[in-house]
């Protein structure tokens, strides 16, 4: 009897600490949050933590539960590789920009170690991609100039085939197999930058065209009529938008896919100007929704909702590239600077950018947990170290290269 009682007490203590320790760490890490007065010091802190996280990326939970976490762990509802993939991808994208600016040997070494963790000796994925979320990690690897992309061609081809397996009769790509009747805004950010860069890198024009189609179809059916702000999803057959209009990170996913695709297309691509018009319209709409302190609410139209750092982080990247369009250059740079200042105010003393919305649970079901997110960290770093090269070599083709015909 005493042994059973002791086991029960021990189990209760373990459960208590599993719940208590993360909450305590969050509480103590927010002491003196946002007290950075020096941009360079803040930037260095963000960089240092990003490098630390690359090979030991914090787990982003599936649920918002803070009690009895052990139940989620035992049920397999605590984490998913798909969620982790876009955390890791953002860190790679951010550190790649840092490497391009500095040529830092240690960052190169860390990145190569990370790539080797993900790839087989034959150049394929150790864990095969199954969902659209995984494509953004492949895109991040395509951005790394110092790895042999040909060596990992099998992995990129596997990603391409996974995307094709999700393609519907309407010619666009589903988010996941079990929701093929909907088109999610998330998918634009996950797959389009990969598709356009993969297409140019390996001479597959249909991949480029699929990226453009995914965006232009969403523009037709998934955006507001008053503003260029996306809905969470639209139904493929009815074309009816579903879920929230104005979900902050939904706008983030949309602008990542839109701006990275636009930026990668050569000037002579037939849809370059069409996408540029979308960039201009989206920038004008997003700037209207920026708060005085530079932040963005997770529900963009509701000032009573919490500010979301992941929305701000994706938009600073969008504003950075969009500022190359003369028509909106000045307002984009102002919005970018305001958002960067806001992000400084929500950065922990460790360098972790705080208060990003947690993972979305489904259409219309949004997390109310606001914490660290490596995805946010990566996009802040990506923006801080980005430089516009003279010939735009950060992408796999020159802007003057002829567009491959389908």
Buried (B, 14 or more C-beta within 10 A) or exposed (E): EEEEEEEEEEEEEEBEEEBEEBEEEBEEBBEEBBEBEEEEEBBEBBBEBBBBBBEEBBEBBBBEBEEEBBEBEEEEBBBBBBBBBBBBBBBBBBBBBBBBEEEBEEBBEBBEEBBEEBBEEEBBBEEEBBBBBBBBBBBBBBBBEEBEBEEBBBBBBBBBEBBEEBBBEBEBBBBBEEBBEBBBBBBBBBBBBBBBBBBBBBEBEBBBBBBBBBBBBBBEBBBEEEBBBBBBBBEBEEEEBBBBBBBBBBBBBBBBBBBBBBBBBBEEBEBBEBBBBBBBBBBBBBBEBBBEEBBBBBBBEEEEBBBBBBBBBBBBBBBBBBBBBEBBBEBBBBBBEBBBBBBBBBBBBBBBBBBBBBBBEEBEEBBEBBBBBBBBBBBBBBBBBBEEEEEBEBBBBEBEEEBBEE
